[in-house]
């Protein structure tokens, strides 16, 4: 069964927003745009965004590089911070 949009888990750990992309293959522009819009909304709602974004170890990050660069610039404009990590396990720690 195919999902319309990639799965994304968003949680808060103190002042840090943790975004976990759980789909390993996000290749098409529609899904990449949907992710970008959702993350831009998160950034817009925060005065000084601090985020940790995790990707599955085999994720195709290069297809999302432009979106990640743009979102990182938005976070820096608001004096925030972004950390990205690849996760091999289901449970990921961002600190």
MIDOSE-1310 file (N, C-alpha, C; in nm, 2 decimals, decimal comma, always signed):
residues 95
xxxx	+0,08/-0,12/+0,00/+0,00/+0,00/+0,00/+0,09/+0,12/+0,00; +0,06/+0,21/-0,09/+0,14/+0,33/-0,11/+0,08/+0,45/-0,03; +0,16/+0,53/+0,04/+0,11/+0,64/+0,11/+0,11/+0,77/+0,02; +0,01/+0,86/+0,04/+0,01/+0,98/-0,03/+0,12/+1,07/+0,00
xxxx	+0,16/+1,08/+0,12/+0,27/+1,16/+0,17/+0,36/+1,08/+0,26; +0,49/+1,12/+0,25/+0,59/+1,05/+0,34/+0,55/+1,06/+0,49; +0,58/+0,96/+0,56/+0,55/+0,97/+0,71/+0,66/+1,06/+0,77; +0,61/+1,15/+0,86/+0,70/+1,24/+0,93/+0,65/+1,25/+1,07
xxxx	+0,74/+1,22/+1,17/+0,70/+1,23/+1,31/+0,77/+1,36/+1,36; +0,68/+1,44/+1,43/+0,73/+1,57/+1,48/+0,70/+1,57/+1,63; +0,81/+1,59/+1,71/+0,79/+1,59/+1,86/+0,87/+1,71/+1,91; +0,85/+1,74/+2,03/+0,92/+1,85/+2,10/+1,00/+1,79/+2,22
xxxx	+1,12/+1,82/+2,23/+1,20/+1,79/+2,35/+1,26/+1,91/+2,41; +1,19/+1,97/+2,50/+1,23/+2,10/+2,56/+1,21/+2,20/+2,45; +1,31/+2,28/+2,42/+1,31/+2,39/+2,32/+1,34/+2,34/+2,18; +1,37/+2,21/+2,17/+1,41/+2,15/+2,04/+1,29/+2,08/+1,97
xxxx	+1,27/+2,11/+1,84/+1,17/+2,03/+1,76/+1,25/+1,92/+1,69; +1,20/+1,80/+1,71/+1,26/+1,68/+1,65/+1,17/+1,64/+1,54; +1,23/+1,63/+1,42/+1,15/+1,59/+1,30/+1,22/+1,46/+1,25; +1,14/+1,36/+1,25/+1,19/+1,23/+1,20/+1,12/+1,19/+1,07
xxxx	+1,19/+1,19/+0,96/+1,14/+1,14/+0,83/+1,16/+0,99/+0,83; +1,05/+0,92/+0,82/+1,05/+0,77/+0,84/+1,05/+0,70/+0,71; +1,02/+0,76/+0,60/+1,02/+0,69/+0,47/+1,17/+0,69/+0,42; +1,21/+0,58/+0,37/+1,35/+0,57/+0,32/+1,36/+0,63/+0,18
xxxx	+1,26/+0,62/+0,10/+1,27/+0,67/-0,04/+1,16/+0,78/-0,07; +1,21/+0,90/-0,07/+1,13/+1,01/-0,10/+1,19/+1,08/-0,22; +1,15/+1,04/-0,33/+1,22/+1,08/-0,46/+1,14/+1,18/-0,54; +1,01/+1,18/-0,53/+0,93/+1,26/-0,63/+0,91/+1,40/-0,57
xxxx	+0,90/+1,50/-0,66/+0,89/+1,64/-0,63/+0,77/+1,67/-0,54; +0,66/+1,60/-0,56/+0,53/+1,63/-0,49/+0,56/+1,60/-0,34; +0,61/+1,49/-0,31/+0,64/+1,46/-0,17/+0,75/+1,55/-0,11; +0,85/+1,58/-0,18/+0,95/+1,67/-0,14/+0,89/+1,81/-0,11
xxxx	+0,80/+1,86/-0,20/+0,74/+1,99/-0,17/+0,65/+1,98/-0,05; +0,58/+1,87/-0,03/+0,49/+1,86/+0,09/+0,57/+1,87/+0,22; +0,69/+1,80/+0,22/+0,77/+1,80/+0,33/+0,82/+1,94/+0,36; +0,87/+2,01/+0,25/+0,92/+2,15/+0,26/+0,82/+2,24/+0,32
xxxx	+0,69/+2,23/+0,27/+0,59/+2,32/+0,31/+0,56/+2,30/+0,46; +0,55/+2,17/+0,50/+0,53/+2,14/+0,64/+0,64/+2,19/+0,73; +0,76/+2,17/+0,69/+0,87/+2,22/+0,77/+0,88/+2,37/+0,77; +0,85/+2,44/+0,66/+0,85/+2,59/+0,66/+0,74/+2,64/+0,76
xxxx	+0,63/+2,57/+0,77/+0,53/+2,61/+0,86/+0,58/+2,60/+1,01; +0,65/+2,49/+1,04/+0,71/+2,48/+1,17/+0,81/+2,59/+1,20; +0,89/+2,62/+1,10/+0,99/+2,73/+1,12/+0,92/+2,86/+1,14; +0,82/+2,89/+1,06/+0,75/+3,02/+1,07/+0,69/+3,04/+1,21
xxxx	+0,64/+2,94/+1,27/+0,58/+2,95/+1,40/+0,67/+2,97/+1,52; +0,80/+2,95/+1,50/+0,89/+2,96/+1,61/+0,98/+3,09/+1,60; +0,99/+3,15/+1,71/+1,07/+3,28/+1,71/+1,22/+3,25/+1,68; +1,27/+3,15/+1,75/+1,41/+3,12/+1,73/+1,42/+2,96/+1,72
xxxx	+1,40/+2,91/+1,60/+1,38/+2,76/+1,58/+1,51/+2,69/+1,61; +1,50/+2,58/+1,69/+1,60/+2,49/+1,72/+1,55/+2,35/+1,68; +1,61/+2,29/+1,58/+1,55/+2,16/+1,53/+1,66/+2,06/+1,51; +1,62/+1,94/+1,52/+1,70/+1,82/+1,49/+1,62/+1,74/+1,39
xxxx	+1,67/+1,72/+1,27/+1,60/+1,64/+1,17/+1,67/+1,51/+1,15; +1,60/+1,40/+1,16/+1,66/+1,27/+1,14/+1,61/+1,20/+1,01; +1,69/+1,13/+0,94/+1,66/+1,06/+0,82/+1,69/+0,91/+0,84; +1,62/+0,82/+0,78/+1,66/+0,68/+0,78/+1,80/+0,67/+0,71
xxxx	+1,88/+0,57/+0,76/+2,02/+0,56/+0,71/+2,03/+0,55/+0,56; +1,93/+0,49/+0,49/+1,94/+0,47/+0,35/+1,86/+0,57/+0,27; +1,82/+0,68/+0,34/+1,74/+0,78/+0,27/+1,82/+0,85/+0,16; +1,74/+0,89/+0,06/+1,80/+0,96/-0,06/+1,80/+1,11/-0,03
xxxx	+1,90/+1,15/+0,05/+1,90/+1,29/+0,10/+1,94/+1,38/-0,02; +2,02/+1,34/-0,12/+2,06/+1,42/-0,22/+1,94/+1,48/-0,30; +1,83/+1,41/-0,31/+1,71/+1,46/-0,37/+1,64/+1,57/-0,30; +1,67/+1,58/-0,17/+1,62/+1,68/-0,08/+1,72/+1,79/-0,05
xxxx	+1,83/+1,79/-0,11/+1,94/+1,89/-0,07/+1,90/+2,03/-0,09; +1,83/+2,06/-0,20/+1,79/+2,20/-0,22/+1,69/+2,25/-0,12; +1,59/+2,16/-0,08/+1,49/+2,20/+0,02/+1,56/+2,21/+0,15; +1,66/+2,13/+0,19/+1,72/+2,14/+0,32/+1,81/+2,26/+0,33
xxxx	+1,87/+2,30/+0,22/+1,95/+2,42/+0,22/+1,86/+2,55/+0,24; +1,75/+2,55/+0,17/+1,66/+2,66/+0,18/+1,60/+2,67/+0,32; +1,56/+2,56/+0,38/+1,51/+2,56/+0,52/+1,61/+2,60/+0,62; +1,73/+2,55/+0,60/+1,84/+2,59/+0,69/+1,87/+2,74/+0,69
xxxx	+1,86/+2,80/+0,57/+1,88/+2,95/+0,56/+1,77/+3,02/+0,64; +1,64/+2,97/+0,63/+1,53/+3,03/+0,70/+1,55/+3,02/+0,85; +1,60/+2,91/+0,89/+1,63/+2,89/+1,04/+1,74/+2,99/+1,08; +1,85/+3,00/+1,00/+1,96/+3,09/+1,04/+1,91/+3,23/+1,04
xxxx	+1,82/+3,27/+0,95/+1,77/+3,41/+0,94/+1,70/+3,45/+1,07; +1,64/+3,35/+1,14/+1,57/+3,37/+1,27/+1,66/+3,34/+1,39; +1,79/+3,33/+1,36/+1,89/+3,31/+1,47/+1,87/+3,17/+1,53; +1,82/+3,07/+1,46/+1,80/+2,94/+1,51/+1,91/+2,84/+1,47
xxxx	+1,89/+2,72/+1,51/+1,99/+2,61/+1,48/+1,92/+2,49/+1,42; +2,00/+2,42/+1,33/+1,95/+2,30/+1,27/+2,06/+2,20/+1,28; +2,02/+2,08/+1,32/+2,11/+1,96/+1,32/+2,04/+1,85/+1,24; +2,12/+1,78/+1,16/+2,06/+1,67/+1,08/+2,14/+1,54/+1,12
xxxx	+2,07/+1,43/+1,12/+2,13/+1,31/+1,15/+2,07/+1,19/+1,07; +2,15/+1,09/+1,05/+2,09/+0,97/+0,99/+2,07/+0,87/+1,10; +1,96/+0,80/+1,10/+1,93/+0,71/+1,21/+1,93/+0,57/+1,15; +1,99/+0,48/+1,22/+1,99/+0,34/+1,19/+1,88/+0,26/+1,27
xxxx	+1,85/+0,32/+1,38/+1,75/+0,25/+1,47/+1,62/+0,33/+1,46; +1,52/+0,27/+1,51/+1,39/+0,33/+1,52/+1,39/+0,45/+1,61; +1,46/+0,43/+1,72/+1,47/+0,54/+1,82/+1,60/+0,62/+1,80; +1,58/+0,75/+1,79/+1,69/+0,84/+1,76/+1,71/+0,94/+1,87
xxx	+1,83/+0,97/+1,91/+1,85/+1,07/+2,01/+1,91/+1,20/+1,95; +1,85/+1,31/+1,98/+1,90/+1,44/+1,94/+1,93/+1,51/+2,07; +2,05/+1,56/+2,08/+2,09/+1,64/+2,20/+2,17/+1,76/+2,17
